[in-house]
């Protein structure tokens, strides 16, 4: 097969591993910067151009689109979908997952357990919003944040009000979320490929922090998950329409809670902690799904 990987940096661990895994299985692979692509949106002859050349047909496209370029990156991915390439995560599913509020609403509608979460626009609602999530301590999150950026633990009510007011002063959209104290700065990352959880790790925040993201200095170790955790990770992935996802789960006293679903999960931390060749499993899933007659299923 001919495979394109949409990535702004071919040197990133995940991009390198996917390219290596695909080439080892005999596929031709191009790494393409989505921001350097431009498109001819023509009903009779749509095309994607890159550095002055029209790109060939790809059997599959693997999007590794950073959150900062979601709008343009998913537009490029949609164009490849129009041309009949199989996307490992469709553009509509990526945009769905990147919108934290929308994704939580979709998960809640399917009865998937979540931390209690509030969202409001008016400053007049701040006190009631804090009450709705059980008071302080609580977590304030930027809707557009990623990798732990824009996530603040407010330990007192006064601190919560100050953080919320500060974010509002920047015209930022925020979520206010229940703090799961019993998690003790730990969460579980389940890596889903297709219809199964292929690896799971427990991430522990560094001393003095509550964010377990490895990019923020957290550590990771392989862990066995329960059947309920496995089931909730698969349901969350399916609800958002993703083929590949990193599902972050908190172990609360009342059971597992989905904290977030990542549409472009990094492979370095989970491959090194679990010892599992996840890149290979992703390419194998592409091989199963990327039929020559693939056509876009959702209509974008």
C-alpha positions in Angstrom: 0.0 0.0 0.0 0.9 3.7 -0.3 0.5 5.4 3.0 0.7 9.1 3.9 1.5 10.3 7.5 0.2 13.8 8.1 2.7 15.3 10.5 4.5 18.6 10.9 7.7 16.9 12.3 9.0 13.6 10.9 11.5 13.5 13.8 8.8 13.0 16.5 8.9 9.5 18.1 5.3 8.6 17.0 5.8 9.6 13.4 9.2 7.8 13.2 7.7 4.6 14.7 4.7 4.6 12.4 6.9 5.1 9.4 9.3 2.3 10.4 6.4 -0.1 11.1 4.8 0.6 7.8 8.0 0.2 5.8 8.9 -3.0 7.6 5.6 -4.4 6.4 6.5 -3.5 2.8 4.4 -0.3 2.4 5.5 2.9 0.7 5.3 5.8 3.1 5.4 9.6 2.7 5.5 12.0 5.6 3.6 15.2 4.7 3.3 18.5 6.6 -0.4 19.3 6.4 0.3 23.0 6.6 2.3 22.8 3.4 -0.6 21.2 1.5 -3.1 23.2 -0.6 -6.2 21.9 -2.1 -8.3 22.1 -5.3 -11.9 21.7 -4.1 -13.4 20.8 -7.4 -16.5 18.4 -7.7 -15.1 16.9 -10.9 -11.4 16.7 -10.1 -10.5 17.3 -6.4 -6.8 17.2 -5.6 -4.2 17.8 -2.9 -0.9 19.6 -3.9 2.3 19.7 -1.9 5.4 21.8 -2.7 4.3 22.5 -6.2 3.3 18.9 -7.1 -0.1 17.1 -7.1 0.1 14.3 -4.6 -0.7 10.8 -5.8 -3.5 8.6 -4.5 -2.8 7.1 -1.1 -4.6 3.9 0.1 -4.5 5.2 3.6 -3.7 8.4 5.5 -2.5 8.4 9.2 -3.2 11.8 10.8 -0.8 13.0 13.4 -2.3 16.5 13.6 -1.4 18.7 16.5 -4.2 20.5 18.4 -2.8 23.9 17.3 -3.5 23.1 13.6 -6.7 21.1 14.0 -8.7 23.3 11.7 -6.4 23.3 8.7 -5.1 19.8 9.4 -8.6 18.2 9.4 -9.5 20.2 6.3 -6.5 18.5 4.5 -7.6 15.1 5.9 -11.1 15.7 4.6 -9.7 16.3 1.1 -7.8 13.0 1.2 -11.1 11.3 2.3 -12.9 12.8 -0.7 -10.2 11.2 -2.9 -11.0 7.8 -1.4 -8.1 7.4 1.1 -8.8 5.5 4.3 -8.2 7.7 7.3 -6.9 6.2 10.5 -9.3 8.4 12.4 -11.7 10.4 10.3 -11.6 14.2 10.2 -15.1 14.5 11.8 -14.1 12.2 14.7 -10.9 14.2 15.4 -12.7 17.5 15.6 -15.3 15.9 17.8 -12.7 14.6 20.2 -10.7 17.9 20.2 -13.7 19.8 21.5 -13.6 18.8 25.2 -17.1 20.1 25.9 -18.7 18.4 22.9 -16.9 15.1 23.5 -18.0 15.1 27.2 -21.6 15.8 26.2 -21.5 12.9 23.7 -20.0 10.6 26.3 -22.5 11.6 28.9 -25.4 11.0 26.4 -24.2 7.4 26.1 -24.2 7.0 29.8 -20.4 6.8 30.1 -19.3 7.8 33.7 -17.4 11.0 33.9 -16.2 13.4 36.6 -19.0 15.9 37.4 -18.4 18.8 34.9 -19.8 22.3 34.6 -19.8 24.9 31.9 -21.0 28.4 32.0 -20.6 31.8 30.2 -21.9 34.4 32.7 -19.7 35.5 35.6 -22.9 35.6 37.6 -23.0 31.8 37.5 -19.6 31.2 39.1 -20.7 30.4 42.6 -23.5 28.0 41.5 -21.1 26.4 39.0 -18.6 25.7 41.8 -21.4 24.2 43.9 -22.6 22.0 41.0 -19.2 20.1 40.9 -19.1 19.7 44.7 -17.1 22.8 45.7 -13.4 23.1 46.1 -11.0 21.6 45.5 -11.9 21.5 41.8 -10.2 21.5 38.4 -10.5 24.3 35.9 -9.7 23.3 32.3 -9.4 25.3 29.1 -11.6 23.7 26.5 -8.8 24.1 23.9 -6.0 22.8 26.2 -3.9 19.7 25.6 -1.1 17.8 27.3 -2.0 19.3 30.7 -1.7 22.9 29.4 -4.5 25.1 30.7 -5.4 22.7 33.6 -5.4 24.2 37.1 -6.2 22.7 40.4 -8.0 25.2 42.6 -7.7 24.1 46.2 -10.0 26.7 47.8 -13.2 28.4 46.8 -11.5 31.7 46.6 -8.8 30.3 44.4 -11.4 28.7 42.1 -13.2 32.0 41.7 -9.9 33.8 40.9 -8.9 31.2 38.3 -12.3 31.2 36.6 -12.4 35.0 36.5 -8.9 35.2 35.1 -9.7 32.7 32.3 -12.9 34.6 31.5 -10.9 37.8 31.4 -9.0 36.2 28.5 -12.2 35.3 26.8 -11.3 31.6 27.1 -13.8 28.8 27.2 -13.4 26.8 30.4 -14.8 23.6 32.0 -15.1 23.3 35.8 -14.7 19.7 36.9 -14.9 17.7 40.1 -11.5 16.8 41.6 -11.1 13.1 42.2 -9.0 13.2 45.3 -8.7 9.4 45.7 -6.9 9.2 42.3 -3.9 10.8 44.1 -2.4 12.2 40.9 -2.7 9.0 39.0 -4.7 8.0 35.9 -4.8 5.1 33.4 -4.1 5.6 29.7 -5.8 2.9 27.6 -4.6 2.7 24.0 -7.4 1.6 21.8 -6.7 0.3 18.2 -9.8 -0.8 16.3 -12.0 -2.8 18.6 -9.6 -3.7 21.4 -7.4 -2.1 24.1 -3.9 -3.1 23.0 -2.0 -1.5 25.9 -2.6 0.2 29.2 -0.4 2.1 31.6 -0.8 3.9 34.9 0.6 7.5 34.8 1.7 9.2 38.1 2.1 12.9 38.4 5.5 14.3 39.5 5.8 15.4 43.1 3.8 18.6 43.8 1.7 18.3 40.6 -1.7 16.6 40.0 -1.4 16.3 36.2 -0.2 12.9 35.2 0.7 13.8 31.6 4.1 12.5 30.7 4.8 15.8 28.9 4.5 17.5 32.3 7.1 15.2 34.0 4.8 12.3 35.0 6.0 8.7 35.1 4.4 5.6 33.7 4.3 1.8 34.3 2.4 -1.0 32.7 -0.8 -2.0 34.5 -3.6 -4.6 34.2 -7.0 -3.0 33.8 -10.4 -4.4 34.9 -13.1 -5.6 32.5 -15.2 -2.5 33.4 -12.3 -0.2 32.5 -11.7 -2.0 29.3 -15.4 -1.8 28.4 -15.6 1.9 29.2 -12.5 2.7 27.1 -13.9 0.9 24.1 -17.3 2.5 24.5 -15.8 6.0 24.7 -13.7 5.4 21.6 -16.7 4.1 19.7 -18.9 7.0 20.8 -16.6 9.5 19.3 -16.1 7.5 16.1 -12.4 6.9 16.5 -10.3 4.0 15.2 -7.3 4.9 17.4 -7.6 6.7 20.8 -5.9 7.2 24.1 -8.6 7.0 26.7 -7.7 8.5 30.1 -9.5 7.0 33.0 -9.5 7.9 36.7 -10.1 5.3 39.4 -12.7 6.9 41.6 -14.4 5.3 44.6 -17.6 5.1 42.6 -15.9 3.3 39.7 -13.9 4.2 36.6 -14.4 7.7 35.1 -13.4 8.8 31.6 -11.4 12.0 31.9 -10.5 12.6 28.3 -10.3 10.8 24.9 -7.2 11.7 22.9 -7.5 11.4 19.1 -3.8 11.5 18.5 -2.2 9.7 21.4 1.6 9.7 21.7 3.3 6.4 21.4 6.6 6.9 23.2 5.5 6.7 26.8 3.1 3.8 26.4 5.4 1.7 24.1 8.3 2.1 26.4 6.3 1.4 29.6 4.3 -1.6 28.1 6.9 -3.0 25.8 4.2 -3.4 23.1 4.8 -2.5 19.5 1.7 -0.3 19.1 2.9 1.2 15.8 2.8 -2.2 14.2 -0.7 -2.9 15.6 -1.9 0.4 14.1 -0.4 -0.4 10.7 -2.0 -3.9 10.8 -5.4 -2.2 11.5 -4.8 0.1 8.5 -4.1 -3.0 6.4 -7.4 -4.6 7.4 -9.5 -1.5 6.8 -7.9 0.3 3.8 -9.6 -1.5 1.0 -9.0 -0.3 -2.6 -12.6 0.8 -3.0 -12.7 2.7 0.4 -15.0 5.6 0.4 -15.8 8.2 3.1 -18.4 6.7 5.4 -19.6 9.8 7.3 -19.9 12.4 4.7 -17.7 14.8 6.8 
